[in-house]
Structure formats: structure tokens, C-alpha cells
Amino acid sequence: MRTIEIDITNIQTVKALHIYLAWKLDMPAHYGRNLDALHDVLGECGADMHIVLRGEAAGSEMAAYLPRLQDMLTDCAGEGIIGGYTCQ
């Protein structure tokens, strides 16, 4: 199982987050850069991933979005779509 650390400390916008996620998670070109697309792509290639989310939201846009990201990753782990999820 691969452990992939996602450090959101310096990420200011949702757009920047999805660009970062696409790079860190080696997403395919068709990744739509939103939570629904992230869920779908993780379903295709995330079974061997343990995702570790680090850092605090940088700015109000990320503070509002972060709980949705955390919920989606928790759901993916619970459904077996990804191998695991930790928030630190």
C-alpha cells in the first residue's frame, strides 16, 4: 500500500487544491478537479492508497471546503475505494 501525504498548509484556493491533488495522486488527464471527479478517479485507482491529509486550511475558501474534502475521503476509506485515510 502506498502512503500519500497531502499537505494543504499553503493552499489558498479550491482550484489550487485540485491541481495539487492531481499532481500528488498522479490523476489521469480526465480528472475533472472537483470532489465528485476525485471520488470517481479514486474508485479507478485508489485501492492501494492510504491518504494522509496534513495541515490547516489557509484562508476562508479552503476553510469552507476542507470539511467536504475530509468527509469525502472518510467515505472513500469506509467504502474501500481507498486503502485508508488519516487527517493530521
Long-range contacts (C-beta under 8 A, 24 or more apart in sequence): 1-48, 1-49, 1-50, 1-83, 1-84, 2-48, 2-49, 2-50, 3-49, 3-50, 3-52, 4-49, 4-50, 4-51, 4-52, 5-52, 5-54, 6-51, 6-52, 6-53, 6-54, 7-54, 7-55, 8-53, 8-54, 8-55, 8-56, 8-57, 8-58, 8-62, 8-66, 9-54, 9-55, 9-56, 9-58, 10-55, 10-58, 11-58, 11-62, 12-58, 12-59, 12-61, 12-62, 13-59, 13-61, 13-62, 14-61, 14-62, 14-65, 17-62, 17-65, 17-69, 25-49, 25-51, 35-68, 35-69, 35-72, 38-72, 39-72, 39-75, 39-76, 39-81, 42-76, 42-81, 42-82, 43-76, 43-81, 46-76, 46-81, 46-82, 46-83, 47-80, 47-81, 47-82, 47-83, 48-83, 49-82, 49-83, 49-84, 50-82, 50-83, 50-84, 50-85, 50-86, 51-82, 51-84, 51-85, 51-86, 52-85, 52-86, 52-87, 52-88, 53-85, 53-86, 53-87, 53-88, 54-88
